[in-house]
Amino acid sequence: MAIDLKANTCPNREQRAGAINAYYGKATDLVQEARNGTLTNKERDFQQSSGCVLNFYLTTRVVTIRDAVMIVHAPVGCSSTSLLYREVYRRIPLSEGRPADFDLHWLTTNIDEKDVVFGGADKLRYAIKEAQERYSPKAIFILASCTSGIIGEDIEGVVADMQPEVQATIVPVHCEGIRSRIIQTAYDAFWHGVLKYLVKKPTKKQPDLVNIASMLSYTWQDRQEITRLLNRIGLRPNFIPEFATVEQFEIMGEAAVTAPICPTYTEYLSNGLEQEYGVPYFMYPSPVGIDHTDEWLRTIARYTGKEKEVEVLIKEEREKWLPKMEKIQEEFAKARPDGKKLEILGSLGQGRLLTQVPYFEEIGVTSPAAIIQDFDNLVLDEVEQIIDEAGDFDVLVNTFQAAELAHITRKYDPDVALTCPFQGSAYKRNKSSTRIHALRGDSRQWSAQAGYKGAIAYGNFLLQSLKNRAFQQTMLDKTPDTYKDWWYDQPDPLHYIKKEI
Amino acid sequence: MGTVSALKPKNESPYPGVVEAPRYSCALGGAYMAALATFGAVPILHSGMGCGMAQNFGQNFAAGLNDAGPQGNTSTPCSCLVEEHAVFGGEDKLRNLIRTTLEVMRGDLFVVISGCVPALIGDDVAAVVKEFRDQAPIIHVNTAGFLGNSYKGYEQFFEAVIDQLLTVQPVVRKRVNLLGIVPYQHVFWKGNLQVIKTLLEQVGVEVNMIFTEDNGLEALRNIPSAELNVVFSPWSGVATARKLEEKFATPYLVFPSVPTGPKDSTTFVRKVAQRLKLPKRKVDAVIAHEEHRAYRFSEYMAAIATMALPHAYTGIVADAGTAIALTRYGSNELGWLPELVIITDNPPEEFHDEIVRNLTIGLDSVVKPEVHFEIDSHRIRLLLREHTLQLLLASSLEKYLAVDELNAMQVSVAFPVYDRLIVDRNYAGYRGGLALMEDVAYKYGGPL
């Protein structure tokens, strides 16, 4: 579907790509239904808080843009997640490549009782002027909220009024929390603003520049590894949005290619850059695991004329890392006394589905099921490719529904459950559990996941989880469960799914 | 972007609400955290999908890297309202959610907290909640994010409890409620409550623990049976105490902070003893014992206090209660020089004079602090730059500024705190000052 940059914002993922956030069944059926167009969203009678378009976690991504100001046009609570702004990434030592000039800013318009009656447009105008005066930023992002949406704030009108008065480029982002059930709509809404207002028409090409939209859940070490690999073949990564400068957005049209780390996170941007400025992109694979890192690098090399150099690099890297990988594979192979493959249950975004399942294949473990936040038709070919590689598997589509996650974790009872703070009590169990990904700004080598180095680090990380289960077992023993017993005794994690909507 | 503009006088701003990084969340956030702090209570959010999850990083994780507990964050039932509910109403969605929550979640008390969306679209939340009154203890906190901040939400939680749950009860002699310690906004809330409880029990007072102990519902119900309500903030919780006085004739005592160190702890114990007419001999004995131990233990930190931090020019950026406690302990027991205090919890005007009095009167230090009430983190930064400080007790927002711009040593003691885990840690009571010194010296200490 063509991207319409004349529009104020993107369509929701539901409309654009048939996205859903509730499904339980076989991966093959899911893909088939998506292809048939018969996949429909379902309402839950029991639902838990799961992040919204604004707060998964657009606020915490946008605020990291280094010479910009974020204005959250909302009641005061909608931006409280951004209180981390002065610290996030700051622990990363300068010796690891963090730029020294690093100062982030955001404002709230603090919509109050009066504003919901009389409107908050004047406050927003004032906030824009204040942002310009205080910080002289290159860009000012305005993030909308449920409240600004429902009271009918004319954000576009304010932007049109104010742009002539301020030097910074104003970028409205229509991320009203209630606009969509699919949190990935947030990414599209953000990229829409970026494409419409920030990316400049290229005056030259930079044939060695590779756009990479990185997710918060990939670490600083992953950036370092990707930078190392691309530099070795004479290329430079342009990491956006987190930690980027406004200029890095402006020059995206000059890049040779847009490469994925998380393809469905980036798709709208990649698509838009191709449509508007002819920057090609690809969606698969991502640089997770040795084989997929090879392929990722090869694909980039094809777009940048580095085919020869990349083969030299891959050969050298494989020589260095394969023996380490083999050791990891050996250890996983003997992890279970019954000789069967170790089972790991991962919960992930749609993008991680495409990276983690093949990585598990590579290290010699298996996934009894995949749990994904939401699912749409943007990556059907890629999911089919994974089914071909790994065989069919069960899929639970579920945006951080903690009760469902606790249920499915107990039902499959995998050897290792990968969890994060968004999975509630699912970590309490008798077998292993460990985290899916690291805290933001965690720059330890230990936490790497991407590239060759990450493939080894992550394999070893998962192995560690098999060696001691004291924490999760003790917590299971000593603390009451959040849910009643019948919840686990019935078979369906989507017990509370309701009518079609 | 290291350059920032000069400070403008505050009265120039036509919109004082437009600020950088105010140090609290919304009223829904405050009510939600209070519900989570009440063990056995299950919050039910009638709101957009993100209102629960957002508070995870904006409230509990921001308060010393804390989890939200077994009913918090993604475990919190939420009606997850989207556009169609904004058009057609969200009451049915809420009705189904309450019904299913009662089916599946373990809990003694269900707290429906309504947010901005139902307030704007006019859902009759109270009517829906009423339908479930005969099935389980359930209350409705009728709030919205745009009605105020976390402190407001804390008081609204108690308003709902008082109006919908409490009945007149016989007063139990020497029983007290502890008010004004706002979960997560006061980052040491759990430890503070525990220390105060233990201290009061030593002098024969029974503390009705609403937060952090099992049977939260029972404790809530017991609120009217207290002989005295004690508020541990110059302002937050005062509205709750006033309402309880109105409705149940319970008198209240406002102590401006959770006391830190022996001197203020003794003042506190004597005040409570006087109000509750506790036997003097027992109170004196407890005070003597606690003071003796605290000062005997202070001997162990004398060298590091003298060598590392003598007469430090101190800046404090914190909520009013924390600022008062640390200013007084630093000034009256450690010999620090309180140069600057910035109050960040936005107390209403009517309390400002009293707060300033508590921060400037009764200090041993010749240096009295310049006191500012400021919620704007940018302006706080500029204010700090105008002073020469050697020690900064603040939030973790000041962590890197202290090093890069002020050349001062900083310890995170006030919301938000993203750089240390605070589970049971606190600076309360007789031993609280020693704990503070442990944390300060952890960053400062070195070989002689």
Chai-1 contact restraints between the chains, C-beta under 6 A:
chainA,res_idxA,chainB,res_idxB,connection_type,confidence,min_distance_angstrom,max_distance_angstrom,comment,restraint_id
A,D45,B,N96,contact,1.0,0.0,6.0,A-B,restraint_1
A,D45,B,T100,contact,1.0,0.0,6.0,A-B,restraint_2
A,F46,B,T100,contact,1.0,0.0,6.0,A-B,restraint_3
A,F46,B,V104,contact,1.0,0.0,6.0,A-B,restraint_4
A,Q47,B,C78,contact,1.0,0.0,6.0,A-B,restraint_5
A,Q47,B,C80,contact,1.0,0.0,6.0,A-B,restraint_6
A,Q48,B,T74,contact,1.0,0.0,6.0,A-B,restraint_7
A,Q48,B,T76,contact,1.0,0.0,6.0,A-B,restraint_8
A,Q48,B,P77,contact,1.0,0.0,6.0,A-B,restraint_9
A,Q48,B,C78,contact,1.0,0.0,6.0,A-B,restraint_10
A,S49,B,G52,contact,1.0,0.0,6.0,A-B,restraint_11
A,S49,B,M53,contact,1.0,0.0,6.0,A-B,restraint_12
A,S49,B,T74,contact,1.0,0.0,6.0,A-B,restraint_13
A,S49,B,T76,contact,1.0,0.0,6.0,A-B,restraint_14
A,S49,B,C78,contact,1.0,0.0,6.0,A-B,restraint_15
A,S50,B,M49,contact,1.0,0.0,6.0,A-B,restraint_16
A,G51,B,G50,contact,1.0,0.0,6.0,A-B,restraint_17
A,G51,B,M53,contact,1.0,0.0,6.0,A-B,restraint_18
A,C52,B,G48,contact,1.0,0.0,6.0,A-B,restraint_19
A,C52,B,M49,contact,1.0,0.0,6.0,A-B,restraint_20
A,C52,B,G50,contact,1.0,0.0,6.0,A-B,restraint_21
A,N55,B,G50,contact,1.0,0.0,6.0,A-B,restraint_22
A,N55,B,A54,contact,1.0,0.0,6.0,A-B,restraint_23
A,D67,B,M1,contact,1.0,0.0,6.0,A-B,restraint_24
A,P75,B,C26,contact,1.0,0.0,6.0,A-B,restraint_25
A,P75,B,G145,contact,1.0,0.0,6.0,A-B,restraint_26
A,P75,B,F146,contact,1.0,0.0,6.0,A-B,restraint_27
A,V76,B,C26,contact,1.0,0.0,6.0,A-B,restraint_28
A,V76,B,N149,contact,1.0,0.0,6.0,A-B,restraint_29
A,G77,B,S25,contact,1.0,0.0,6.0,A-B,restraint_30
A,G77,B,C26,contact,1.0,0.0,6.0,A-B,restraint_31
A,G77,B,G29,contact,1.0,0.0,6.0,A-B,restraint_32
A,G77,B,G145,contact,1.0,0.0,6.0,A-B,restraint_33
A,S80,B,S25,contact,1.0,0.0,6.0,A-B,restraint_34
A,S80,B,G58,contact,1.0,0.0,6.0,A-B,restraint_35
A,T81,B,A54,contact,1.0,0.0,6.0,A-B,restraint_36
A,T81,B,F57,contact,1.0,0.0,6.0,A-B,restraint_37
A,T81,B,G58,contact,1.0,0.0,6.0,A-B,restraint_38
A,L83,B,A21,contact,1.0,0.0,6.0,A-B,restraint_39
A,L83,B,A62,contact,1.0,0.0,6.0,A-B,restraint_40
A,L83,B,P416,contact,1.0,0.0,6.0,A-B,restraint_41
A,L84,B,Y418,contact,1.0,0.0,6.0,A-B,restraint_42
A,R86,B,L397,contact,1.0,0.0,6.0,A-B,restraint_43
A,E87,B,S396,contact,1.0,0.0,6.0,A-B,restraint_44
A,E87,B,Y418,contact,1.0,0.0,6.0,A-B,restraint_45
A,R90,B,Y400,contact,1.0,0.0,6.0,A-B,restraint_46
A,D101,B,G2,contact,1.0,0.0,6.0,A-B,restraint_47
A,D103,B,M1,contact,1.0,0.0,6.0,A-B,restraint_48
A,D103,B,G2,contact,1.0,0.0,6.0,A-B,restraint_49
A,L107,B,E20,contact,1.0,0.0,6.0,A-B,restraint_50
A,T109,B,V18,contact,1.0,0.0,6.0,A-B,restraint_51
A,N110,B,G17,contact,1.0,0.0,6.0,A-B,restraint_52
A,I111,B,F146,contact,1.0,0.0,6.0,A-B,restraint_53
A,D112,B,F146,contact,1.0,0.0,6.0,A-B,restraint_54
A,E113,B,F146,contact,1.0,0.0,6.0,A-B,restraint_55
A,V116,B,F146,contact,1.0,0.0,6.0,A-B,restraint_56
A,K123,B,Y15,contact,1.0,0.0,6.0,A-B,restraint_57
A,K123,B,V18,contact,1.0,0.0,6.0,A-B,restraint_58
A,Y126,B,Y15,contact,1.0,0.0,6.0,A-B,restraint_59
A,Y126,B,V18,contact,1.0,0.0,6.0,A-B,restraint_60
A,A127,B,V18,contact,1.0,0.0,6.0,A-B,restraint_61
A,E133,B,S5,contact,1.0,0.0,6.0,A-B,restraint_62
A,R134,B,S5,contact,1.0,0.0,6.0,A-B,restraint_63
A,C146,B,G48,contact,1.0,0.0,6.0,A-B,restraint_64
A,C146,B,C116,contact,1.0,0.0,6.0,A-B,restraint_65
A,C146,B,V117,contact,1.0,0.0,6.0,A-B,restraint_66
A,T147,B,C116,contact,1.0,0.0,6.0,A-B,restraint_67
A,T147,B,F146,contact,1.0,0.0,6.0,A-B,restraint_68
A,I150,B,A86,contact,1.0,0.0,6.0,A-B,restraint_69
A,I150,B,L120,contact,1.0,0.0,6.0,A-B,restraint_70
A,G177,B,G48,contact,1.0,0.0,6.0,A-B,restraint_71
A,G177,B,G50,contact,1.0,0.0,6.0,A-B,restraint_72
A,I178,B,G48,contact,1.0,0.0,6.0,A-B,restraint_73
A,I178,B,L81,contact,1.0,0.0,6.0,A-B,restraint_74
A,I178,B,V82,contact,1.0,0.0,6.0,A-B,restraint_75
A,I178,B,E83,contact,1.0,0.0,6.0,A-B,restraint_76
A,I178,B,A86,contact,1.0,0.0,6.0,A-B,restraint_77
A,R181,B,V82,contact,1.0,0.0,6.0,A-B,restraint_78
A,F400,B,T74,contact,1.0,0.0,6.0,A-B,restraint_79
A,A402,B,T74,contact,1.0,0.0,6.0,A-B,restraint_80
A,A402,B,S75,contact,1.0,0.0,6.0,A-B,restraint_81
A,F422,B,T74,contact,1.0,0.0,6.0,A-B,restraint_82
A,G424,B,T74,contact,1.0,0.0,6.0,A-B,restraint_83
A,G424,B,S75,contact,1.0,0.0,6.0,A-B,restraint_84
A,T482,B,P70,contact,1.0,0.0,6.0,A-B,restraint_85
A,T482,B,S75,contact,1.0,0.0,6.0,A-B,restraint_86
A,Y483,B,V104,contact,1.0,0.0,6.0,A-B,restraint_87
A,K484,B,V104,contact,1.0,0.0,6.0,A-B,restraint_88
A,K484,B,R106,contact,1.0,0.0,6.0,A-B,restraint_89
A,W487,B,V104,contact,1.0,0.0,6.0,A-B,restraint_90
A,Y496,B,T100,contact,1.0,0.0,6.0,A-B,restraint_91
